[in-house]
Amino acid sequence: MRLTESSVFMKYAVIATYAILINCYINSNAVVKSFTINPSTETIRYSATTTRCYGRKRGKLTQNVSSPSSDKKNRDKSKSKRKSEKGVSISSSLSDWATSQATDGTVTTQPKSASFTDDDCAASTFTPFTSTDSPPKSSPRRERQAKRQQNDAVRRTALSSKLSSLRDLLSETNLSIQSLLRLLSEIITDFGPSTDGGTPTKTFLQTKSSFDYNLAWVGSDDAICHVGTGLHKVPLARLQDIFLTVGNIGTKSKSWRMMEVIRILGPFPNVRNTLLGQVTQFRKGGDDGSVNAGIQIRYDSIVDGIGKEVNAGTEEDKREFNLNILYADEELIIGVVPSESDNSGISGIPGCGKDGTNLLIFLKENELEEKLEEMRVAG
């Protein structure tokens, strides 16, 4: 009994030894087909398999081991090879047609040409839509407005020509008073407030803007004293210039500001006196009933030559005077001093007096501040 157990033990020891040898052989050669273990009568067969190893490969193992990516590439190559071997199947009818065409010669195909009829051309021609609606009629209001704008443009052009002639005439050294009066008469008659398109004096003086003027011509010294201070009559004093501003000055509408620049003989600076007032009344027909408008002006304060403003203490101290306005716009103001003793004049300028002694002409001044600085009275 003991002998039998030892023999069995030896048998299994031999089997274990062969198993270890087989394992070593597999690791070295990777493929084992079959082997027989003696002295046992049983045969253990090992099927041939391919061992896939990953990682670092050494010796002949790299020649017998293939990676999954290489297997996939081999399968793809075999599939493409099988497809190329199969070829493309062609139907028998198509093969017969190709054979018949080859015997005749080369095969040419021509595109089918499109044919057009007269009806097609007529349909493709553009025909504009004919409107049955009548053209819109312009309203009488728009027609009047367009006509008025056209007349205003013609009027402005003609007035600009007259004003240019007036400036040229006043710039002459030997001024002809009669020529000046005739030109002023034409301006008043053709473009005055009573004409079509003319601006009424009240409407112009009530504007929200302000306009600067320069006294371009005056008929007499009394006419200057009527609208100014009269301080130029003081000994050694000479009147150098007068500027007028009308309209909206500061917060006051219908303002009237008169600035006198007086030169004192000797080593003395120029003096500027500024009269501040307003237009208080508008009278149709003027004082003598022969002009278009008459206004009343009241001075409330005066700024003297040293810049000190002196206000009128009472109503009696406020200075008021009347002036007839024959023409007034942004470019020109023609005023006449009312006179009960001298109402002579020419046609279109009533009350101007002999040789225009009661007449004042104010032209637009574009550079008021520059002129005041030039005379050293700015500020």
Secondary structure in CASP SS format (residue, H / E / C, confidence):
PFRMAT SS
TARGET T0000
AUTHOR 0000-0000-0000
METHOD secondary structure of the structure
MODEL  1
M C 1.00
R H 1.00
L H 1.00
T H 1.00
E H 1.00
S H 1.00
S H 1.00
V H 1.00
F H 1.00
M H 1.00
K H 1.00
Y H 1.00
A H 1.00
V H 1.00
I H 1.00
A H 1.00
T H 1.00
Y H 1.00
A H 1.00
I H 1.00
L H 1.00
I H 1.00
N H 1.00
C H 1.00
Y H 1.00
I H 1.00
N H 1.00
S H 1.00
N H 1.00
A C 1.00
V C 1.00
V C 1.00
K C 1.00
S C 1.00
F C 1.00
T C 1.00
I C 1.00
N C 1.00
P C 1.00
S C 1.00
T C 1.00
E C 1.00
T C 1.00
I C 1.00
R C 1.00
Y C 1.00
S C 1.00
A C 1.00
T C 1.00
T C 1.00
T C 1.00
R C 1.00
C C 1.00
Y C 1.00
G C 1.00
R C 1.00
K C 1.00
R C 1.00
G C 1.00
K C 1.00
L H 1.00
T H 1.00
Q H 1.00
N H 1.00
V C 1.00
S C 1.00
S C 1.00
P H 1.00
S H 1.00
S H 1.00
D H 1.00
K H 1.00
K H 1.00
N H 1.00
R H 1.00
D H 1.00
K H 1.00
S H 1.00
K H 1.00
S H 1.00
K H 1.00
R H 1.00
K H 1.00
S H 1.00
E H 1.00
K H 1.00
G C 1.00
V C 1.00
S C 1.00
I C 1.00
S C 1.00
S H 1.00
S H 1.00
L H 1.00
S H 1.00
D H 1.00
W H 1.00
A H 1.00
T H 1.00
S H 1.00
Q H 1.00
A H 1.00
T H 1.00
D H 1.00
G C 1.00
T C 1.00
V C 1.00
T C 1.00
T C 1.00
Q C 1.00
P C 1.00
K C 1.00
S C 1.00
A C 1.00
S C 1.00
F C 1.00
T C 1.00
D H 1.00
D H 1.00
D H 1.00
C H 1.00
A H 1.00
A H 1.00
S H 1.00
T C 1.00
F C 1.00
T C 1.00
P C 1.00
F C 1.00
T C 1.00
S C 1.00
T C 1.00
D C 1.00
S C 1.00
P C 1.00
P C 1.00
K C 1.00
S C 1.00
S C 1.00
P H 1.00
R H 1.00
R H 1.00
E H 1.00
R H 1.00
Q H 1.00
A H 1.00
K H 1.00
R H 1.00
Q H 1.00
Q H 1.00
N H 1.00
D H 1.00
A H 1.00
V H 1.00
R H 1.00
R H 1.00
T H 1.00
A H 1.00
L H 1.00
S H 1.00
S H 1.00
K H 1.00
L H 1.00
S H 1.00
S H 1.00
L H 1.00
R H 1.00
D H 1.00
L H 1.00
L H 1.00
S C 1.00
E C 1.00
T C 1.00
N C 1.00
L C 1.00
S C 1.00
I H 1.00
Q H 1.00
S H 1.00
L H 1.00
L H 1.00
R H 1.00
L H 1.00
L H 1.00
S H 1.00
E H 1.00
I H 1.00
I H 1.00
T H 1.00
D H 1.00
F H 1.00
G C 1.00
P C 1.00
S C 1.00
T C 1.00
D C 1.00
G C 1.00
G C 1.00
T C 1.00
P C 1.00
T H 1.00
K H 1.00
T H 1.00
F H 1.00
L H 1.00
Q C 1.00
T C 1.00
K C 1.00
S C 1.00
S E 1.00
F E 1.00
D E 1.00
Y E 1.00
N E 1.00
L E 1.00
A E 1.00
W E 1.00
V E 1.00
G C 1.00
S C 1.00
D H 1.00
D H 1.00
A H 1.00
I H 1.00
C H 1.00
H H 1.00
V H 1.00
G C 1.00
T C 1.00
G C 1.00
L H 1.00
H H 1.00
K H 1.00
V C 1.00
P C 1.00
L C 1.00
A E 1.00
R E 1.00
L E 1.00
Q E 1.00
D E 1.00
I E 1.00
F E 1.00
L E 1.00
T E 1.00
V E 1.00
G E 1.00
N E 1.00
I E 1.00
G C 1.00
T C 1.00
K E 1.00
S E 1.00
K E 1.00
S E 1.00
W E 1.00
R E 1.00
M E 1.00
M E 1.00
E E 1.00
V E 1.00
I E 1.00
R E 1.00
I E 1.00
L C 1.00
G C 1.00
P C 1.00
F C 1.00
P C 1.00
N C 1.00
V E 1.00
R E 1.00
N E 1.00
T E 1.00
L E 1.00
L E 1.00
G E 1.00
Q E 1.00
V E 1.00
T E 1.00
Q E 1.00
F E 1.00
R E 1.00
K E 1.00
G C 1.00
G C 1.00
D C 1.00
D C 1.00
G C 1.00
S C 1.00
V C 1.00
N C 1.00
A E 1.00
G E 1.00
I E 1.00
Q E 1.00
I E 1.00
R E 1.00
Y E 1.00
D E 1.00
S E 1.00
I E 1.00
V E 1.00
D C 1.00
G C 1.00
I C 1.00
G C 1.00
K C 1.00
E E 1.00
V E 1.00
N E 1.00
A C 1.00
G C 1.00
T C 1.00
E C 1.00
E C 1.00
D C 1.00
K C 1.00
R E 1.00
E E 1.00
F E 1.00
N E 1.00
L E 1.00
N E 1.00
I E 1.00
L E 1.00
Y E 1.00
A E 1.00
D C 1.00
E C 1.00
E C 1.00
L E 1.00
I E 1.00
I E 1.00
G E 1.00
V E 1.00
V C 1.00
P C 1.00
S C 1.00
E C 1.00
S C 1.00
D C 1.00
N C 1.00
S C 1.00
G C 1.00
I E 1.00
S C 1.00
G C 1.00
I E 1.00
P C 1.00
G C 1.00
C C 1.00
G C 1.00
K H 1.00
D H 1.00
G H 1.00
T C 1.00
N C 1.00
L E 1.00
L E 1.00
I E 1.00
F E 1.00
L E 1.00
K E 1.00
E C 1.00
N C 1.00
E C 1.00
L H 1.00
E H 1.00
E H 1.00
K H 1.00
L H 1.00
E H 1.00
E H 1.00
M C 1.00
R C 1.00
V C 1.00
A C 1.00
G C 1.00
END
